[in-house]
Amino acid sequence: MLARPRILIIGAGIGGAALALFLDKAGIGAALYDAAPADAGPAGGALQMAPNGMHILAQLGLADALAARGAAATTMQFRNARGTLLSRVEFQLAARYGSSAVNATRHAVHDLLVGELRRRGVAIHWGRRLRAIDDRTSAAICRFEDGSDVEAGVVIGADGIHSRVRAALMPDGPAPEFTGLVTGGGFVDPAALERLPPRATLEMIYGKVGFFGFGFVNERGDDRSIMWWNAIPRGAIPRHRLAGMGDEERRAMLLQVHRGWCAPVETAIRRSATPIFMDNIFDIRRLPIWHRGRIGLIGDAAHAVSPHAGQGASMALEDAMVLARHLRDHLQSPEEAFSRFEADRRARAEQVVEAGRRSGNQKRELGVIGAWARDRFVSLVLPSVIRWSTDRLYRYQPVWS
Ligand SMILES: Cc1cc2nc3c(=O)[nH]c(=O)nc-3n(C[C@H](O)[C@H](O)[C@H](O)COP(=O)(O)OP(=O)(O)OC[C@H]3O[C@@H](n4cnc5c(N)ncnc54)[C@H](O)[C@@H]3O)c2cc1C
């Protein structure tokens, strides 16, 4: 019998952790390495787990636990910055696709996955940042920044948008593209706001410049129960500048854009708990390859999608299950497993990245006529577009067995 190749997963974020769980279900051991220190604590803001992501979590037995830590989202409503209601779209998500969408903190999703790995005895090597890969005939040598080397028969890059595995695979490949939008976000106490979103509803507000969204992220009713996020069209903020910006500077920058918007936009920003998140929005539209030989990519490393699509975590979970299934069935030929994975996933992932781009384009700086046309579009056309596009997204429900 041939020896099993040693599988290394670089990145124990949403996709990497889920991949290790599915491999474990198949009786395949994998070693997980992540750059974050073991004691990093909760990181990140909020996200939405769409019904297609919930479907994958259900197959790991984690969907109910996430629903209990998050807030169901079944409706979207759209306003302009003056507060005029432009449209409202109600979805029968649970009846049609088996689950509502769930708003949750990124930490809640990650914590559930990592907790399940721990329960199953799958170790994560924290504090190990990949530097480079030396891909030899017999094995790949993963070189870490702490000076250690680990040999692998298969290397999977689940190391996010600024992936080092991708850089090793394609030193001259495309870099993540800045989309021309910067996003901020945070959490606020519902009691602080003049107006709440209806339960299970995400409210999206479009201005002449930028966008603001908010909704419940859990049912506790404390200062982290409402999530909010925005998008501002502007140049990228250099990384060192972002790192040096305090919460008050971020608040002031956000208020400059949203001054005069309908309630509760300004209040949400003023009263937001800290930290206030801020980042440049990048995506990756198309890579020439997703794998070569024994090295492959999943999640944001392969196809980073902007947050406007609300699909980043769901796509990483789908990737994890589909790749694990192909590795289970073609373990002696990782290249075959990677090829089948790419054939199953590339078109869908790239469509989602494009959808995120189109949605981001509604949030750019518009003149009076542009904003008027956008409002007509949001009133009259967007509800049908959303129903059609989400139906295509949510109907895709691959199964493990
Ligand atoms: C700390 C953090 C907070 C986030 N917060 C949000 C949020 O609030 N809202 C939202 O929509 N999305 C957030 N994201 C992004 C979101 O998780 C991903 O877009 C999505 O889930 C796709 O998952 P992924 O597994 O491909 O990548 P990610 O979930 O980003 O995971 C990538 C993992 O790779 C690790 N890593 C990176 N470089 C290396 C390296 N060189 N060597 C080893 N490990 C490495 C990272 O520490 C991380 O654990 C966050 C990501 C991170 C890492």
The ligand as a MOL file (V3000), in Angstrom:
LIG
                    3D

  0  0  0     0  0            999 V3000
M  V30 BEGIN CTAB
M  V30 COUNTS 53 58 0 0 0
M  V30 BEGIN ATOM
M  V30 1 C -8.3270 38.1700 11.9130 0
M  V30 2 C -9.3510 38.1980 10.8070 0
M  V30 3 C -10.5370 38.9370 10.9860 0
M  V30 4 C -11.4880 38.9780 9.9730 0
M  V30 5 N -12.6410 39.6920 10.1830 0
M  V30 6 C -13.6060 39.6970 9.2270 0
M  V30 7 C -14.8310 40.3880 9.4280 0
M  V30 8 O -15.0260 40.9970 10.4600 0
M  V30 9 N -15.7640 40.3600 8.4530 0
M  V30 10 C -15.5640 39.6760 7.2820 0
M  V30 11 O -16.4360 39.6630 6.4160 0
M  V30 12 N -14.4230 39.0150 7.0530 0
M  V30 13 C -13.4270 39.0100 7.9910 0
M  V30 14 N -12.2360 38.3470 7.7600 0
M  V30 15 C -12.0510 37.6840 6.4750 0
M  V30 16 C -12.8670 36.4030 6.3760 0
M  V30 17 O -12.5930 35.5430 7.4560 0
M  V30 18 C -12.4900 35.7540 5.0580 0
M  V30 19 O -12.7000 36.6680 4.0010 0
M  V30 20 C -13.3410 34.5720 4.6910 0
M  V30 21 O -13.8340 33.8990 5.8040 0
M  V30 22 C -12.5250 33.5920 3.8240 0
M  V30 23 O -11.8210 32.7050 4.6870 0
M  V30 24 P -10.3620 32.1720 4.4380 0
M  V30 25 O -10.2560 30.9470 5.2710 0
M  V30 26 O -10.0490 32.0900 3.0020 0
M  V30 27 O -9.4030 33.3040 5.0370 0
M  V30 28 P -9.2960 33.8570 6.5130 0
M  V30 29 O -10.4920 33.5330 7.3260 0
M  V30 30 O -8.8990 35.2750 6.3540 0
M  V30 31 O -8.0890 33.0100 7.1520 0
M  V30 32 C -6.7490 33.1100 6.7380 0
M  V30 33 C -5.8790 32.5600 7.8480 0
M  V30 34 O -4.5440 32.4580 7.3710 0
M  V30 35 C -3.6520 32.9050 8.3720 0
M  V30 36 N -2.4370 33.3530 7.6800 0
M  V30 37 C -2.2660 34.4440 6.9160 0
M  V30 38 N -1.0190 34.4920 6.4270 0
M  V30 39 C -0.3700 33.3870 6.9030 0
M  V30 40 C 0.9360 32.8670 6.7550 0
M  V30 41 N 1.8650 33.4920 5.9890 0
M  V30 42 N 1.2730 31.7280 7.3920 0
M  V30 43 C 0.3480 31.0620 8.1710 0
M  V30 44 N -0.9060 31.5220 8.3360 0
M  V30 45 C -1.2730 32.6650 7.7050 0
M  V30 46 C -4.4290 33.9980 9.0960 0
M  V30 47 O -3.9250 34.1860 10.4140 0
M  V30 48 C -5.8490 33.4330 9.0870 0
M  V30 49 O -6.1220 32.6470 10.2240 0
M  V30 50 C -11.2520 38.2940 8.7440 0
M  V30 51 C -10.0660 37.5640 8.5680 0
M  V30 52 C -9.1180 37.5030 9.5890 0
M  V30 53 C -7.8370 36.6960 9.3780 0
M  V30 END ATOM
M  V30 BEGIN BOND
M  V30 1 1 1 2
M  V30 2 1 2 3
M  V30 3 2 2 52
M  V30 4 2 3 4
M  V30 5 1 4 5
M  V30 6 1 4 50
M  V30 7 2 5 6
M  V30 8 1 6 7
M  V30 9 1 6 13
M  V30 10 2 7 8
M  V30 11 1 7 9
M  V30 12 1 9 10
M  V30 13 2 10 11
M  V30 14 1 10 12
M  V30 15 2 12 13
M  V30 16 1 13 14
M  V30 17 1 14 15
M  V30 18 1 14 50
M  V30 19 1 15 16
M  V30 20 1 16 17
M  V30 21 1 16 18
M  V30 22 1 18 19
M  V30 23 1 18 20
M  V30 24 1 20 21
M  V30 25 1 20 22
M  V30 26 1 22 23
M  V30 27 1 23 24
M  V30 28 2 24 25
M  V30 29 1 24 26
M  V30 30 1 24 27
M  V30 31 1 27 28
M  V30 32 2 28 29
M  V30 33 1 28 30
M  V30 34 1 28 31
M  V30 35 1 31 32
M  V30 36 1 32 33
M  V30 37 1 33 34
M  V30 38 1 33 48
M  V30 39 1 34 35
M  V30 40 1 35 36
M  V30 41 1 35 46
M  V30 42 1 36 37
M  V30 43 1 36 45
M  V30 44 2 37 38
M  V30 45 1 38 39
M  V30 46 1 39 40
M  V30 47 2 39 45
M  V30 48 1 40 41
M  V30 49 2 40 42
M  V30 50 1 42 43
M  V30 51 2 43 44
M  V30 52 1 44 45
M  V30 53 1 46 47
M  V30 54 1 46 48
M  V30 55 1 48 49
M  V30 56 2 50 51
M  V30 57 1 51 52
M  V30 58 1 52 53
M  V30 END BOND
M  V30 END CTAB
M  END
